[in-house]
């Protein structure tokens, strides 16, 4: 009897918690707070982005291409690598 009563009470508590959470989540006050906070964050981002200095790019012509054309390069084939025929 105690076990069933305890299970019933736990179920009721969980059910009530879910109802109150959903009620708050879908309430108009929560939607207003969420909208207001997103608007304030966007305004802050716009204000900070105006003050960001633009840096000059220093990455032009930093890659050096090297031509490694050795005449004594050994050519490998896939099958010859597996059979060890050198």
Secondary structure, 3 states (H helix, E strand, C coil): CHHHHHHHHHHHHHHHHHHHHHHHHCCHHHHHHHHHHHHHHHHHHHHHHHCCCCCCCCCCCCCCCCCCCCCCCCCCCHHHHHHCCC
